[in-house]
């Protein structure tokens, strides 16, 4: 009986930690510094970069066959928006913009191409990421 309990506890521990390991493995060098897949909240992936945080809707839990996703960034900027968005610490910030991303290959590690904007503008500025190996 003890052996079965130990096996069950071990399996639960392994299953609980596997997603965290996968997240920690996702790090990219980008045109705006190192980007890290930091965490998830519901269906939203939360990435960090030297100047702030990126929130990507629908990406959480997607480990393969990734396509195009949309979200927003919040971070350091001289451009102030009329509206605010939540930042990485849960506070509202008026320095944010839209973010759209396309993964270039279906399997890990995945380079990506993104476009971003200030505030509500159409994303037009380029932002690319290459996985660290």
C-alpha positions in Angstrom: 0.0 0.0 0.0 2.8 2.4 0.9 4.4 1.9 -2.5 1.2 2.7 -4.3 0.8 5.9 -2.3 4.4 6.9 -3.0 3.8 6.2 -6.8 0.6 8.3 -6.7 2.2 11.3 -4.9 5.2 11.1 -7.3 3.0 11.1 -10.4 1.0 14.1 -9.1 4.2 16.0 -8.3 5.6 15.3 -11.8 2.4 16.3 -13.6 2.1 19.5 -11.5 5.6 20.6 -12.3 5.8 19.7 -16.0 4.0 22.8 -17.3 6.2 25.1 -15.2 9.3 23.5 -16.7 7.9 24.1 -20.2 7.2 27.7 -19.5 10.7 28.3 -18.2 12.2 26.8 -21.3 10.6 29.5 -23.5 13.1 32.4 -23.7 13.8 34.4 -26.8 16.4 37.0 -27.9 14.4 39.8 -29.5 14.8 43.2 -31.1 13.7 44.6 -27.7 15.8 42.5 -25.4 15.3 39.0 -23.8 11.7 37.9 -23.7 10.6 35.2 -21.2 7.3 33.2 -21.1 6.7 34.1 -17.4 3.3 32.7 -16.5 -0.3 32.1 -17.5 -3.6 33.5 -16.3 -6.6 31.6 -17.6 -6.1 31.5 -21.4 -3.6 34.5 -21.4 0.1 34.0 -21.6 2.2 36.5 -19.7 5.6 37.4 -21.1 8.2 39.7 -19.7 10.9 41.8 -21.4 13.4 44.4 -20.1 10.9 47.3 -20.5 7.6 45.6 -19.4 5.1 42.9 -19.8 3.2 41.3 -22.8 -0.3 39.7 -22.4 -1.2 37.3 -25.2 -4.8 36.1 -25.4 -5.4 32.4 -26.2 -1.7 31.4 -26.1 -1.7 29.8 -22.6 -1.5 26.1 -22.7 -0.6 26.0 -26.4 2.7 24.1 -26.7 2.4 23.2 -30.4 0.8 24.2 -33.6 0.8 27.9 -32.6 -0.4 30.4 -35.1 -1.4 34.1 -34.8 -2.4 35.7 -31.5 -3.3 39.1 -30.2 -2.8 41.0 -27.0 -1.1 44.0 -25.6 2.1 45.2 -24.0 2.6 47.5 -21.0 5.9 49.1 -20.2 8.3 52.0 -20.4 7.3 54.5 -23.0 7.3 58.3 -23.6 3.9 57.9 -25.3 0.9 58.2 -22.9 -2.5 56.8 -23.8 -5.9 58.2 -22.9 -6.8 54.8 -21.6 -5.1 52.4 -19.2 -4.3 48.7 -19.1 -3.2 46.3 -16.4 0.6 46.0 -16.1 2.7 43.0 -14.8 2.1 44.0 -11.1 -1.6 44.4 -11.5 -1.6 48.2 -11.5 -3.1 50.3 -14.3 -0.7 52.0 -16.7 -1.3 54.5 -19.5 1.9 53.4 -21.4 0.7 50.4 -23.4 -0.1 49.3 -26.9 -1.5 46.5 -29.1 0.6 43.4 -29.9 0.0 40.8 -32.6 2.3 37.8 -33.0 2.8 35.0 -35.5 4.9 31.9 -34.7 7.0 30.9 -37.7 7.2 27.1 -37.1 4.7 24.7 -35.5 6.9 23.1 -32.9 9.3 24.1 -30.1 11.5 26.0 -30.2 9.5 28.6 -32.0 10.8 31.8 -33.5 8.2 34.6 -33.9 7.4 37.8 -35.7 5.3 40.4 -34.0 3.9 43.8 -34.7 3.1 46.4 -32.0 1.7 49.9 -31.6 1.2 52.6 -29.1 -2.2 52.8 -27.4 -5.1 51.7 -29.7 -3.2 52.1 -32.9 -2.9 49.4 -35.6 0.2 47.4 -34.8 2.8 48.4 -37.4 6.2 48.4 -35.6 8.3 45.2 -36.0 9.4 43.0 -33.1 11.0 39.6 -33.7 12.1 36.8 -31.4 14.6 33.9 -31.8 14.6 31.1 -29.3 17.6 30.7 -27.0 19.2 27.3 -27.5 
